[in-house]
Structures are given as C-alpha cells and as structure tokens.
Amino acid sequence: MPIQLDHDVVIVGAGVCGIYLLYRMRELGFNVTVIETGNEPGGTWYWNRYPGARFDSESYTYGYSFSKELLDEWEWSEHFSGQPETLRYLQHVIDRFDLSDGFQCGLTVEKALFNEDDSTWSVTLSDGRILRCQFLMTAVGLLSAHTLPNIPGMDDFQGRSFHTYHWPKEHVDMTGLRVGIIGTGATGVQVIADIADKVGDLTVFQRRPNWCAPLNNGPIDPAEQASIKSRYDEIFAVCKSTPGGFLHRPDRRRYDEVSEEEKLEFWEELYAGRGFGVWLGNFRDVLMEPEANKAFSEFIAGKIRQRVTGPETAEKLIPKDHGFGTRRVPLETRYYEAYNRDNVHLVDINETPIERITETGIRTSNESFEFDLIIYATGFDAITGAFDRIEIVGKGGQRLRDKWRDGPETYLGLQTAGFPNLLMLAGPQSASVSTNFPRGIEETVDWVTALMRHMQKKAHTRIEVDKASEIEWCEHVRGFYEGALISTTKSWFTGYNSNVAGHDTLRHLVYFGGAPKFRERVTEVAANDYTGFQFDSV
Ligand code: NA7
C-alpha cells in the first residue's frame, strides 16, 4: 500500500528563503508546509529586533526580484532599510502572494529521519507531531543559531540580559540605564552606535575590534524612488554580474599601477560612498595582496584616529591581528563617534579579562561594573549551527552532525551524500552564504524549482548525490581558500566560534568563488542532466 504522506515538501524556516521557496513549490502543485520556530515568518528580520538592526545591502538590491508588480508597488524608505520595515516587507510579500496559510509558526523541527523503504522523511516537531514528506528542504538561514559566551556566573545576574538575536518584542526603554555589551561584530557595532545617546551609561567589552566603515545611509527621495523603480532590470543585472551579488564591483586596476594621489582620491570616494563599496568595490588586490591590504588598513586606521578623540581609545579600536576586509566589515553610522561621549566606555578584555558575571554586573581582572542590562552581541554558530541543532538522520542511521563534525561536506551546497531527498537551500559551501543573500537564494530556489520540475516530469521520487561528486566539490571549495587573505583570519566566515566546542579550527563553510562562477557551474550541472545526482522512482 502506498505510504500516506502529510506533505510532498516540508520546508524548515520561514525567512527570506523559506517564503520564496513556499511560493515556488506551490506553483509546482506540491502540498507544502513551512515549519518556523518564530511566532511569525520573517527569519532574521523576525528575530533581530535589536536597536540599530538594518541592512548593509542597498534595500533595492535586497528585495525579491521575481515579481515586477511587487517591485513596482513596494517603496523602500531608506537606502539601507531598518528591521521593522524589512519585516513589514516580508509580511507584505506573504499577503500579496496568499502564502500565509503555508506556515506553521511557533514550532521547531527537532528531528528528521530518512526512511529508506520509501525515500521519505519523518519530521518530528516540538509539539510531538511527526510529519511524513517526500522532500525535506532546509531554509534555516546562515546566522540563526545564536551563541552565548561561557562566562562563569551568567545565571547569577539579577538585571535583564539577552542575546541580540532574542531582543524582546516589546520596546526596551533604556533611558538612564547602565548597560554593558559584550561583542563588537556587525551586530554589536549597530547596537552600540544606536543606543549610545539613549542609555545612561554604556560599557563595551571588546575582545577583537573590527575594521568598520560608514554605511552612509539616507532616505530615498521621490526622484531617487522613481529612478530606482525604472532601473530595476539594470540593478539586478549588475548584482548578477558581481561576485558578491551587490552593486559594488571590484576595481580591476592593479593596486601598484595607480598613483598615490589617485589611490587616495579613490579611497576617499569609497569611504564617502554608500554601503559595501569600501570593501567590495575596492582594488581587488586589497583583499588578495598583503601589501595592498596593509596600505588600505592604514588608510582606515587613519580615519578611526580622526574620528575618535581619545588617542588611547582609538588605538584600541584599530584591529592589529587582521587586515581590512578579511573578516566581515561592519558598516556603521556614527559608531566611532559614540566613543567620544562621556557616557561610553571601552574595556579591552585582552588587557583586563572578564572573570565572571556577578549578581549586579560584570567583574574583570581589575574592576567590578554594575549594570541594569547586559547585552550579549556574541554572534552565531554560523552556517552549520542550525543544521547541528536538528537531529537529522540519513541512510544507515548516520547523523548529519556526526558527518559534519570536522566541517560540512556537500555537493554544490545543495545536498550531502547519504541524505537523499534532503535539499539544502543556501546550504554550507553554496554561493548564497557569501553573497547578498536574497540574490543568491532566489537563484538557488529557482534552480531547485527546475530540478523538481525535472523530477516531476520523469516521475522520480528520489534524488541523491554521489560521493565522488561531493569529494570533488569539497576540494573545489577548499581551493578558493588557498592564498586568500580571508582564510587567514578567524571569523564566522572561516568557521571559528570560541563558544562552540570543536569550532577552533578552519572549516570550509563558504564558497568563495563568487556568484557568477557558482551560477556557471550549477547551470552546467542542470544542462547535463544533473551530473553528480542520482535519481530513482521508488
Ligand atoms: P560576530 O561577527 O561573530 O561577532 C561576535 C562578537 O562577539 C565578536 O566581537 C566576538 O569577539 C565577540 N565574542 C564572542 N564570544 C565572545 C566571548 N566569549 N567573549 C568576548 N567576546 C566574545 O557576530 P555578529 O552578530 O556581530 O554578526 C554576525 C553577522 O550578522 C554579521 O557578520 C552580519 O552578516 C550579520 P571576537 O571578534 O571573536 O574576538
């Protein structure tokens, strides 16, 4: 007797990716449900409600590109939209395309077990139900498994404390509060700059500073709005042609061929420009050649010294352990100026380590600080963390988290051997994880849609990647790390997280070949009858 399926497709995660995937899978006539831990869809933009949370991607390059009507009707108010507007946008997309009944929110996927007999998955939810489906598709996000530090006494603190990912839904009035914050990554930088003038007192506990650069945000005026709307085809065509899926294109001039004067003028322009230009529109050599990288790092260090009035504080804010752009560059709005305020204090925890969290605050090796609120901006178990938190069991009882103990192994970031019918959208080692996210995922969702259409046509019910293809892909991904300055620096890009056991070595999580190369490869795979995949009809 044929097995009764609850759904053809179960999607895990209702963020930017899961929403679009639901839309496409429904178009194919599949019975689909999306399981989401949050109480509403929105993913990253549902959870990250901390003050200052906003895009570093130009808003008009972040929205979906698949519907002209949607592009025509939606108006972004700022060049880099804030979290509330982005969440409203995603809600609008859900309403506009009648998707709201496709989500089951407030539920977590705890386990997924592959059934070898009929190539289906049994998906256990936090309410105890088990859903049987043919295809399990993950849209779990890159930065959705938050990590707290392991500091003694964290439960002792009597004031309020939370990780930025779990910022409360209701307004947190910080007027007059004594606030401590740990973490100065892209999140910490946004929070610090935003709350410095709203709190009573702010103490920043910094382990490693980052090279930050101005976001240069601003409202979109009506003339710009009209221009953006008339240029969407061009905007998306540029994004498609650049390695990062942004409007910013690396400058191909050789760094050492450009005169000092011209170089400085160019860098000043980048620094005054919007968004990631300073990182992704710079000379290519800045991210490849130590000498060019050093020169640009010095340029940025000069900017920090200009903007921070206290020379000692400025020096503490200048990274010494890595060059510009070898970790994710936080974009900021008056971040450095926050340190010129009398109520903002910087504690370098390399000099005076945190010893413990106390009932009333934080104790370092030479001082006890009293706080009303402690903010943990301590980041994520990036890219693989969300997978590791689900017990995913494939063929022969193999657990995905065991298979990936020393780092992920995938084919195209889409599948992993031994886990048939599990499709990872924006999986580790895909290009989506290193590009302007929606640009990458839209293409991947479309690619998977075509794959599913192919399987429907051929009446295939099973897809699996062969081991040899996986090995070849992993080698290919590793190749991009060789010689790249980015691979020499510890960050979530390179798989490091000091708060997660075993994540203290380099892991090849990210495809660094750029979106165009990735696209070329997956297009070729599809054109050759999906080389590397094996199909079956069970
Ligand atoms: P990040 O970029 O991983 O930053 C986390 C920050 O927290 C970083 O400054 C860490 O210092 C610090 N951290 C982490 N653990 C500790 C402990 N145990 N003690 C002290 N300091 C600690 O995460 P974000 O949330 O800022 O950004 C993630 C991405 O979200 C971002 O790149 C954007 O793409 C959006 P470290 O540098 O490791 O010394």
Residues whose N, C-alpha, C, O or C-beta is under 5 A from the ligand:
A	BS01	NA7	L143 P149 N150 I182 G183 T184 G185 A186 T187 G188 R207 R208 R328 A377 T378 G379 F380 W492
